[in-house]
Amino acid sequence: MSERSADVSERSERTVSDFADYGRPRRVDGGLRARSARGAIGRSWWSRRFLEVLESFALGTRLTRGRSYARAGQVLTLDIAPGRVSAVVQGSRPKPYQVSIALEPFPAALWSRIEDELAGQAFFSARLLAGDLPDELEELFAAASAPLFPAAVDELTQRCNCPDFAVPCKHLAATFYLLAEAFDADPFELLHWRGRSRAELLDELRARRAATTGATPPIDPPSGPDGTESTVDVVAPVGAARALAGLSATPLADTADRFWSAPVPLPDRPPRLVTGTDLLLRQLGAPAPAIGGPGLLERLRRAYRAFGPADR
């Protein structure tokens, strides 16, 4: 028997032995159950994008093996840390399997550069401080040579101590699905996996924004009524609040008689922008075919002209 044939024979015997006790997975009480009972898993752009990336690695058919595990609650625990996702998944054997999915976190210097970019654009700062990840964030990370998602399957180190030779096995696949739903529940978990927790990132953004605007960030967190640390974020005043912050308060009794008066004389007639009646239509373009398309646009244009002011 050749060395290759012997290796195949040994592998077949080991496979039969290892899979002899395979069967239906053991029922689990209190496991992490996927919220999606049917259809696709993932609602937000970041979770759907994550699963699309995995499917682009030709893992689509293998991932589906773990969908029933994810929906049945076979994943007992899921922990996300910088560079590593760890899970415990109950299979058909009495002892649950240990699963890990590693992805290289971004180094501190790269994160500092990204945070400068984020803080320098009010759009990103506002959305992140509000707890949201805008779609454009992926482009910003890619421009910084720090893609949010893995570019190739070999960037992911997938490990499971089950005897299944397939990668991903159904235990890893179930973990991927639960990870996508974790991104739905808290989008900052995606950034945490890449090396920055929510608290660390938002603290850095506040500090950088404060340095840019000249406001002083709070040194100590505010205290609640019972003296414990409050969880409410303290945001530096912006806009009109920042302009009025240094003014002394005027007693209400001194201004009550002028409360309803305009601070400056009002013009006899409100200012009016002279434009064509179909300016808005020209800016918006043609409606979708489902609601009338270009034909509706022309009818609206004639209506605007017919019912518009007589002096135009």
C-alpha positions as CSV (number, residue, x, y, z in Angstrom):
1,M,0.0,0.0,0.0
2,S,1.4,3.4,-1.0
3,E,2.0,6.1,1.6
4,R,-0.8,8.2,0.1
5,S,-3.3,5.2,0.3
6,A,-2.2,4.5,3.9
7,D,-2.8,8.1,4.9
8,V,-6.3,8.1,3.3
9,S,-7.1,4.8,4.9
10,E,-6.0,6.0,8.4
11,R,-7.9,9.3,7.9
12,S,-11.1,7.3,6.9
13,E,-10.8,5.0,10.0
14,R,-10.2,8.0,12.2
15,T,-13.2,9.8,10.7
16,V,-15.5,6.8,11.2
17,S,-14.3,6.5,14.8
18,D,-14.6,10.2,15.5
19,F,-18.0,10.5,14.0
20,A,-19.5,7.3,15.3
21,D,-21.1,9.0,18.3
22,Y,-22.5,12.0,16.2
23,G,-26.2,12.6,16.3
24,R,-28.7,15.3,17.0
25,P,-27.3,18.1,19.2
26,R,-28.2,18.0,22.9
27,R,-30.9,20.3,24.0
28,V,-29.8,23.4,25.7
29,D,-31.6,25.6,28.3
30,G,-30.6,29.2,28.4
31,G,-28.4,29.3,25.3
32,L,-27.9,32.3,23.1
33,R,-30.7,32.0,20.5
34,A,-30.6,33.9,17.2
35,R,-33.4,36.5,17.1
36,S,-34.1,35.7,13.4
37,A,-36.4,32.6,13.3
38,R,-36.3,32.3,9.5
39,G,-34.7,33.8,6.5
40,A,-31.5,35.8,6.5
41,I,-29.7,36.6,9.7
42,G,-28.4,40.2,10.2
43,R,-30.4,43.4,10.0
44,S,-27.9,46.3,10.1
45,W,-25.4,47.1,7.4
46,W,-22.4,46.0,9.4
47,S,-23.9,42.6,10.3
48,R,-25.0,42.0,6.7
49,R,-21.7,43.2,5.3
50,F,-19.9,40.9,7.7
51,L,-21.8,37.9,6.5
52,E,-21.4,39.0,2.8
53,V,-17.7,39.0,3.3
54,L,-17.7,35.5,4.8
55,E,-19.8,34.3,1.9
56,S,-17.4,35.9,-0.6
57,F,-14.8,33.5,0.8
58,A,-16.9,30.6,-0.5
59,L,-18.1,29.9,3.0
60,G,-21.8,30.4,2.2
61,T,-22.8,26.7,2.1
62,R,-20.7,25.9,5.1
63,L,-22.2,28.7,7.1
64,T,-25.7,27.4,6.6
65,R,-24.7,24.3,8.5
66,G,-24.6,26.4,11.7
67,R,-27.8,28.4,11.2
68,S,-30.0,25.8,12.9
69,Y,-27.5,25.6,15.8
70,A,-27.7,29.4,16.2
71,R,-31.5,29.4,16.1
72,A,-31.8,26.5,18.5
73,G,-29.7,28.2,21.2
74,Q,-26.7,25.8,21.0
75,V,-24.2,28.6,21.6
76,L,-23.8,28.8,25.4
77,T,-21.5,31.8,25.6
78,L,-20.1,34.4,23.2
79,D,-17.3,36.8,24.3
80,I,-15.8,39.5,22.1
81,A,-12.3,40.8,22.9
82,P,-9.7,42.7,20.9
83,G,-8.6,40.3,18.2
84,R,-10.5,37.3,19.4
85,V,-14.1,36.0,19.6
86,S,-14.6,33.0,22.0
87,A,-17.6,30.8,22.2
88,V,-18.8,27.6,23.9
89,V,-21.1,25.5,21.7
90,Q,-23.1,22.5,22.7
91,G,-23.0,19.7,20.1
92,S,-24.1,16.1,20.2
93,R,-21.5,15.1,22.8
94,P,-21.9,15.7,26.5
95,K,-19.0,18.1,26.7
96,P,-19.5,21.4,24.8
97,Y,-16.9,22.5,22.2
98,Q,-14.5,25.5,22.6
99,V,-14.6,27.8,19.6
100,S,-12.4,30.8,18.8
101,I,-12.2,33.2,15.8
102,A,-9.2,35.4,15.8
103,L,-8.7,38.6,13.6
104,E,-5.6,40.8,14.0
105,P,-6.6,44.0,15.9
106,F,-5.3,47.3,14.6
107,P,-2.2,48.6,16.4
108,A,-2.4,51.6,18.8
109,A,-0.7,54.0,16.3
110,L,-3.1,53.1,13.6
111,W,-6.1,53.6,15.9
112,S,-4.7,57.0,16.9
113,R,-4.6,58.0,13.2
114,I,-8.2,56.8,12.6
115,E,-9.4,58.6,15.7
116,D,-7.9,61.8,14.4
117,E,-9.8,61.3,11.1
118,L,-13.1,60.6,12.9
119,A,-12.8,63.5,15.3
120,G,-11.9,65.8,12.4
121,Q,-15.3,65.2,10.7
122,A,-18.3,66.3,12.7
123,F,-20.5,63.8,10.8
124,F,-18.6,60.8,12.1
125,S,-18.2,62.2,15.6
126,A,-21.9,63.0,15.9
127,R,-23.1,59.6,14.6
128,L,-20.6,57.6,16.8
129,L,-21.3,59.6,19.9
130,A,-25.0,58.9,19.2
131,G,-24.2,55.2,19.2
132,D,-24.4,54.6,15.4
133,L,-22.0,53.4,12.8
134,P,-22.6,55.2,9.5
135,D,-22.2,53.3,6.2
136,E,-19.3,55.6,5.2
137,L,-17.2,54.4,8.1
138,E,-16.1,51.4,6.1
139,E,-14.7,53.7,3.4
140,L,-12.8,55.8,6.0
141,F,-11.2,52.7,7.5
142,A,-10.3,51.4,4.1
143,A,-8.7,54.8,3.1
144,A,-6.6,54.5,6.3
145,S,-5.3,51.0,5.1
146,A,-7.3,49.5,7.9
147,P,-10.2,47.6,6.4
148,L,-12.9,46.9,9.0
149,F,-13.6,43.4,7.6
150,P,-11.1,40.7,6.7
151,A,-10.0,40.8,3.0
152,A,-9.2,37.1,2.8
153,V,-10.3,34.0,4.7
154,D,-6.7,33.4,5.9
155,E,-6.9,36.6,8.0
156,L,-9.3,34.6,10.2
157,T,-7.9,32.0,12.5
158,Q,-10.8,29.6,13.1
159,R,-10.5,26.9,15.8
160,C,-12.9,24.4,17.2
161,N,-12.0,21.3,19.2
162,C,-14.7,19.1,17.6
163,P,-13.6,16.2,15.4
164,D,-15.1,17.7,12.2
165,F,-12.5,18.4,9.6
166,A,-14.5,21.1,7.8
167,V,-13.7,24.7,8.4
168,P,-15.9,26.3,9.4
169,C,-17.6,23.4,11.2
170,K,-21.2,24.0,12.3
171,H,-20.0,25.1,15.7
172,L,-17.9,27.8,14.1
173,A,-20.7,28.7,11.7
174,A,-23.2,29.1,14.5
175,T,-20.7,31.4,16.3
176,F,-20.3,33.5,13.1
177,Y,-24.1,34.0,13.0
178,L,-24.4,34.9,16.7
179,L,-21.4,37.3,16.1
180,A,-23.3,39.0,13.3
181,E,-26.3,39.4,15.6
182,A,-24.0,40.8,18.3
183,F,-23.0,43.5,15.8
184,D,-26.8,44.2,15.3
185,A,-27.3,44.7,19.1
186,D,-24.2,46.8,19.6
187,P,-22.3,48.0,16.5
188,F,-19.3,49.0,18.6
189,E,-18.6,45.3,19.1
190,L,-17.2,45.3,15.6
191,L,-14.7,48.0,16.5
192,H,-14.0,46.2,19.8
193,W,-13.0,43.1,17.9
194,R,-10.6,45.4,15.9
195,G,-9.0,46.7,19.0
196,R,-11.1,49.6,20.5
197,S,-13.9,49.3,23.0
198,R,-16.8,51.7,22.9
199,A,-15.6,53.6,26.0
200,E,-12.1,54.0,24.7
201,L,-13.2,55.2,21.3
202,L,-15.7,57.7,22.6
203,D,-13.4,59.1,25.2
204,E,-10.7,59.7,22.5
205,L,-13.2,61.3,20.2
206,R,-14.5,63.7,23.0
207,A,-10.9,64.6,23.9
208,R,-10.0,65.3,20.3
209,R,-13.2,67.3,19.6
210,A,-12.7,69.3,22.8
211,A,-9.1,70.1,21.7
212,T,-10.4,71.2,18.3
213,T,-13.2,73.4,19.6
214,G,-11.4,74.8,22.6
215,A,-13.8,73.3,25.1
216,T,-12.5,71.6,28.2
217,P,-13.7,68.0,28.6
218,P,-14.9,67.0,32.1
219,I,-12.1,65.6,34.3
220,D,-14.3,63.6,36.6
221,P,-17.5,61.9,35.7
222,P,-20.6,63.5,37.1
223,S,-22.2,61.9,40.2
224,G,-25.8,60.8,40.4
225,P,-28.2,61.7,43.3
226,D,-26.9,58.9,45.4
227,G,-23.3,59.9,45.0
228,T,-22.5,57.1,42.6
229,E,-20.9,57.7,39.2
230,S,-23.4,58.7,36.6
231,T,-23.5,56.9,33.3
232,V,-24.8,59.9,31.4
233,D,-22.3,61.2,28.9
234,V,-21.1,64.8,29.4
235,V,-20.7,66.5,26.0
236,A,-19.0,69.8,25.6
237,P,-21.4,72.7,24.6
238,V,-21.6,73.3,20.9
239,G,-23.2,75.9,18.6
240,A,-25.3,78.5,20.4
241,A,-24.8,76.9,23.7
242,R,-21.0,77.5,23.5
243,A,-21.6,81.1,22.4
244,L,-23.9,81.8,25.4
245,A,-22.0,79.8,28.0
246,G,-20.0,82.8,29.2
247,L,-22.9,85.2,29.6
248,S,-24.2,85.9,33.0
249,A,-27.8,85.0,33.8
250,T,-30.3,87.9,33.9
251,P,-33.0,87.6,36.6
252,L,-36.4,86.8,35.1
253,A,-38.1,89.7,37.0
254,D,-35.9,92.1,35.0
255,T,-36.9,90.8,31.6
256,A,-40.5,89.6,32.1
257,D,-42.0,92.8,30.5
258,R,-39.9,92.2,27.4
259,F,-40.4,88.4,27.2
260,W,-42.7,88.5,24.1
261,S,-41.0,91.4,22.4
262,A,-38.6,90.9,19.5
263,P,-35.0,91.6,20.3
264,V,-34.6,93.7,17.1
265,P,-37.3,95.5,15.0
266,L,-39.0,93.2,12.5
267,P,-39.2,94.2,8.8
268,D,-42.6,95.2,7.5
269,R,-42.7,92.2,5.2
270,P,-40.8,88.9,5.7
271,P,-37.9,88.4,3.2
272,R,-38.8,86.3,0.2
273,L,-36.7,84.3,-2.1
274,V,-37.6,84.8,-5.7
275,T,-37.3,81.6,-7.6
276,G,-39.0,79.7,-10.3
277,T,-42.1,77.6,-9.3
278,D,-40.5,74.4,-10.5
279,L,-37.1,74.8,-8.7
280,L,-37.8,72.0,-6.3
281,L,-38.8,69.7,-9.1
282,R,-35.6,70.4,-11.0
283,Q,-33.5,69.7,-7.9
284,L,-35.2,66.4,-7.0
285,G,-35.3,64.9,-10.5
286,A,-37.9,62.4,-11.9
287,P,-39.9,60.3,-9.4
288,A,-39.6,56.5,-9.4
289,P,-41.6,54.7,-12.1
290,A,-43.7,53.1,-9.4
291,I,-45.3,56.5,-8.6
292,G,-45.5,58.0,-12.1
293,G,-41.9,58.6,-13.3
294,P,-41.2,61.5,-15.7
295,G,-44.9,61.8,-16.6
296,L,-45.8,62.7,-13.0
297,L,-42.9,65.2,-13.0
298,E,-44.4,67.0,-16.0
299,R,-47.9,67.1,-14.5
300,L,-46.6,68.5,-11.3
301,R,-44.6,71.2,-13.2
302,R,-47.8,72.3,-15.0
303,A,-49.7,72.3,-11.8
304,Y,-47.1,74.4,-10.0
305,R,-47.1,77.0,-12.8
306,A,-50.9,77.1,-12.9
307,F,-51.4,77.6,-9.1
308,G,-48.3,79.6,-8.5
309,P,-48.3,83.3,-7.6
310,A,-49.6,85.6,-10.4
311,D,-46.6,87.9,-10.3
312,R,-44.2,85.2,-11.5
